[in-house]
Amino acid sequence: MSCHVHAVTLHPHNFPTDAHYPFSLPVFHHTREVRFQKPVTFFAGENGSGKSTLLEAIATACGIHIWRREDGTRYCYNPYEKLLYKYVSVQWADGAVPGSFFGSETFNDFRRILDGWAAADPGQLSYFGGESLVTKSHGQSMMSYFTSRYALKGVYFLDEPETALSPKSQLKLLDLLKAMTEAGHAQFIIATHSPLLLSFENADIFSFDADELRIVDYQDTEHYRVYKEFLSAR
């Protein structure tokens, strides 16, 4: 399958600041282009390295709505926090396609909103497995959502989906990714800390742990090394 999103270009010369996150991160100044050559691409790196921020920016630049509740009052407000998408250009392989953004932090908000829709129109649930997502555990509702949504043609962004998934559920997600990409209609871009998800065969893994994005082998990721060393030494 050819990827729906072929490449994204960053424009650091247009950044409004280099003193505030995310524009202060060296990785966004040294990386000019990210090319997507596989149906599944992972963003891996430490907390604060920019992987989730770039994921959201690309999704927004693709015209995909990101469900989130309104922020309350904050002690230190950063007006630049969500603006990276304005400095990202998307190159489509064959025209724009629909898609979705999954964020583990905002999924609870989404499933409650969906339950409200279903109260007025129960048919809404047919698009998400036929049952209320609120009545399931967090992990079960996530898998129900993934199974129904990813059967459709599109580009799908997932931000740390492993957060509420057991190891067995993560393996089920791997099976789902394999089935959807073999069907030839879905592209996945995933930010993750999970060595289980990163093991997906024939995926590209971009490391955010240096000043410039680079593709690394699975065994060279920090996540794989830490888990392997821990299990070997325990």
C-alpha positions, 0 to 999 in steps of 0.5 A, spaced: 500 500 500 502 507 498 501 511 504 496 517 504 500 522 507 507 521 503 511 527 507 511 533 511 515 539 511 517 543 517 518 550 516 523 552 522 525 559 519 517 561 520 517 559 527 514 565 531 519 564 537 525 559 539 524 560 546 517 557 548 515 549 547 515 546 542 519 551 538 524 551 543 526 543 541 532 542 537 529 536 533 524 541 530 529 546 528 534 540 525 528 536 521 526 539 515 522 533 512 519 527 515 517 521 509 512 516 510 514 510 506 510 504 510 503 503 512 505 504 520 510 509 522 512 510 530 514 516 533 518 514 539 522 518 544 522 520 551 517 524 555 517 532 552 521 530 546 516 532 541 513 526 539 506 527 541 506 534 539 508 533 532 503 527 531 498 532 533 501 538 529 500 533 523 493 531 524 491 538 525 495 540 518 491 534 515 484 537 517 483 532 522 479 534 528 482 533 535 477 531 541 479 535 547 475 538 553 476 546 554 483 547 558 481 550 565 485 556 568 493 554 568 498 557 572 503 558 566 500 559 560 504 557 553 500 561 547 505 557 543 503 550 545 498 548 540 501 552 534 506 547 531 501 545 525 501 552 522 508 551 520 507 544 517 506 542 510 503 536 508 504 532 502 499 527 500 500 521 495 493 521 492 489 527 495 487 528 502 483 522 505 479 522 512 482 520 518 481 520 526 486 522 532 486 518 538 489 520 544 488 516 551 487 523 555 481 525 551 478 518 549 474 518 556 471 525 553 469 522 546 466 516 549 461 520 554 460 525 548 458 519 544 453 516 549 450 523 549 449 522 542 446 515 542 441 518 547 438 521 542 440 517 536 442 510 538 444 508 531 450 512 532 453 506 536 453 502 530 459 506 528 463 504 534 461 496 535 454 497 537 454 498 544 455 504 549 463 505 550 461 508 557 459 501 559 465 498 557 472 498 561 477 503 558 481 498 554 475 494 552 472 501 549 478 503 546 479 496 542 471 496 540 473 503 537 479 501 534 476 495 530 470 499 528 473 506 526 480 503 522 476 498 518 474 505 514 479 508 509 483 513 512 490 516 515 490 514 523 494 518 528 494 514 535 497 518 541 500 513 546 494 508 545 498 503 550 496 507 556 490 503 558 491 497 554 494 490 557 499 486 554 494 482 551 490 487 548 496 491 545 497 484 541 490 484 539 492 492 537 498 489 533 493 484 529 488 489 528 494 494 525 496 488 521 489 486 518 488 493 516 494 495 513 494 488 509 487 490 506 490 496 503 486 502 505 489 504 512 495 508 514 497 509 521 502 514 525 503 512 532 507 515 538 508 510 543 513 508 549 510 500 548 516 495 546 510 491 544 507 496 539 514 498 536 515 490 534 510 491 529 513 488 523 516 492 517 514 499 520 518 505 520 520 507 527 523 515 528 527 516 534 526 523 537 532 522 542 537 526 538 537 533 535 534 530 528 529 525 527 532 519 524 529 512 523 532 506 527 531 499 528 527 496 533 533 493 537 536 500 537 530 503 541 531 506 548 524 502 550 527 495 547 533 496 551 531 498 557 525 492 557 530 487 555 536 489 560 530 489 566 528 483 564 535 480 563 537 482 570 531 481 574 
